[in-house]
Amino acid sequence: MVVCERRVYFEHKYGRRTTPAQRAEQARGIRAHAAFHRESMGANDRRASLESKPWCFIATAVFGADAPETVGLRHFRDRVLRRSRAGCMAIATYYRWSPAVALYIHKHPAVRLVIAAALSCLVQAGRLISKVSRRI
């Protein structure tokens, strides 16, 4: 890009001056950028933000993506595990190993049944703990 020396000198001496049309376009660009950022980050809808993280590999392989058990485990991850450092470490470990485990479960129906029974017990225990903690 070539810049005129006179323009550089003028802007240095008097400051950069923009026309009303340029200022209007700058404001339009800033508004468009803000709208794009809100839309892409889901800043207006916390529920959509939580639902946009469907990385429950094992539960999805066992029950399906929209099953109540899978949704319950996602809520447990978001509401309980993410609140502590140990929970975040458990989530990171899960994300590291669970895709391979989910693939194995998908290929072996007998293992899927065993994991489904174990996860169902875990989900039921979580529901029971949730009910008890609400009463306290």
C-alpha positions as CSV (number, residue, x, y, z in Angstrom):
1,M,0.0,0.0,0.0
2,V,1.3,3.4,-1.0
3,V,0.8,6.4,1.4
4,C,1.2,10.0,0.4
5,E,3.8,11.8,2.6
6,R,1.6,14.9,2.6
7,R,-1.3,13.0,4.0
8,V,0.9,11.4,6.7
9,Y,2.2,14.8,7.7
10,F,-1.3,16.4,7.7
11,E,-2.7,13.6,9.9
12,H,0.2,13.9,12.2
13,K,-0.1,17.7,12.5
14,Y,-3.9,18.1,12.6
15,G,-5.2,14.6,13.5
16,R,-7.0,12.1,11.4
17,R,-10.3,13.5,10.1
18,T,-13.1,11.4,8.9
19,T,-16.2,12.4,6.9
20,P,-19.7,11.9,8.3
21,A,-20.2,9.1,5.8
22,Q,-17.0,7.3,7.0
23,R,-18.1,7.6,10.6
24,A,-21.5,6.2,9.7
25,E,-19.9,3.2,8.0
26,Q,-17.6,2.6,10.9
27,A,-20.6,2.6,13.3
28,R,-22.4,0.2,11.0
29,G,-19.4,-2.1,11.0
30,I,-19.1,-2.0,14.7
31,R,-22.8,-2.9,15.1
32,A,-22.6,-5.7,12.6
33,H,-19.6,-7.1,14.4
34,A,-21.3,-7.0,17.7
35,A,-24.4,-8.7,16.3
36,F,-22.3,-11.4,14.7
37,H,-20.4,-12.0,18.0
38,R,-23.6,-12.2,20.0
39,E,-25.1,-14.7,17.5
40,S,-21.9,-16.9,17.3
41,M,-21.4,-17.0,21.1
42,G,-25.0,-17.5,22.1
43,A,-24.7,-14.7,24.6
44,N,-28.5,-14.1,24.7
45,D,-29.5,-17.7,25.6
46,R,-27.7,-19.6,28.3
47,R,-29.8,-22.7,27.6
48,A,-28.7,-22.8,24.0
49,S,-25.1,-22.4,25.2
50,L,-25.4,-25.5,27.4
51,E,-27.2,-27.5,24.8
52,S,-24.5,-26.6,22.2
53,K,-22.0,-28.8,24.1
54,P,-23.3,-32.3,23.3
55,W,-20.0,-34.1,24.1
56,C,-21.3,-37.0,26.2
57,F,-19.7,-39.6,24.0
58,I,-20.4,-42.7,26.1
59,A,-24.0,-41.8,27.0
60,T,-24.7,-40.9,23.4
61,A,-23.3,-44.3,22.2
62,V,-25.4,-46.1,24.8
63,F,-28.7,-44.2,25.0
64,G,-28.7,-41.8,22.0
65,A,-28.1,-38.1,21.8
66,D,-31.5,-36.9,23.0
67,A,-32.3,-39.5,25.6
68,P,-33.3,-38.3,29.1
69,E,-30.3,-40.1,30.6
70,T,-27.9,-38.3,28.3
71,V,-29.5,-35.0,29.0
72,G,-29.3,-35.7,32.8
73,L,-25.6,-36.5,32.5
74,R,-25.0,-33.3,30.6
75,H,-26.8,-31.3,33.3
76,F,-24.7,-33.1,36.0
77,R,-21.5,-32.1,34.1
78,D,-22.6,-28.5,33.7
79,R,-24.1,-27.9,37.1
80,V,-21.9,-30.0,39.4
81,L,-18.6,-31.0,37.8
82,R,-17.7,-27.7,36.2
83,R,-17.8,-25.9,39.5
84,S,-14.7,-27.5,41.0
85,R,-11.1,-28.0,39.8
86,A,-11.4,-31.7,40.4
87,G,-14.5,-31.9,38.3
88,C,-12.9,-29.9,35.5
89,M,-10.0,-32.4,35.5
90,A,-12.4,-35.3,35.4
91,I,-14.2,-33.7,32.4
92,A,-10.8,-33.2,30.6
93,T,-9.9,-36.8,31.3
94,Y,-13.3,-38.0,30.1
95,Y,-12.9,-36.0,26.8
96,R,-9.5,-37.5,26.3
97,W,-10.6,-41.1,26.6
98,S,-14.3,-41.3,26.0
99,P,-14.3,-41.2,22.1
100,A,-12.3,-44.5,22.0
101,V,-14.5,-46.0,24.7
102,A,-17.7,-44.9,22.8
103,L,-16.4,-46.5,19.6
104,Y,-15.7,-49.7,21.4
105,I,-19.2,-49.7,23.0
106,H,-20.8,-49.0,19.6
107,K,-19.1,-52.1,18.1
108,H,-19.9,-54.4,21.1
109,P,-23.6,-54.7,22.0
110,A,-22.9,-56.8,25.1
111,V,-20.7,-54.1,26.5
112,R,-23.3,-51.5,25.6
113,L,-25.9,-53.3,27.8
114,V,-23.5,-53.4,30.8
115,I,-22.6,-49.8,30.4
116,A,-26.3,-48.8,30.0
117,A,-27.2,-50.6,33.3
118,A,-24.3,-48.8,35.1
119,L,-25.1,-45.4,33.7
120,S,-28.8,-45.9,34.5
121,C,-28.0,-46.6,38.1
122,L,-25.7,-43.5,38.1
123,V,-28.5,-41.3,36.7
124,Q,-31.0,-42.6,39.2
125,A,-28.6,-42.0,42.1
126,G,-28.1,-38.5,40.8
127,R,-31.8,-37.8,40.6
128,L,-32.2,-39.2,44.2
129,I,-29.4,-37.0,45.5
130,S,-30.9,-34.0,43.7
131,K,-34.3,-34.5,45.3
132,V,-32.8,-35.0,48.8
133,S,-30.6,-31.9,48.4
134,R,-33.6,-29.8,47.4
135,R,-35.4,-30.7,50.7
136,I,-32.5,-29.7,52.8
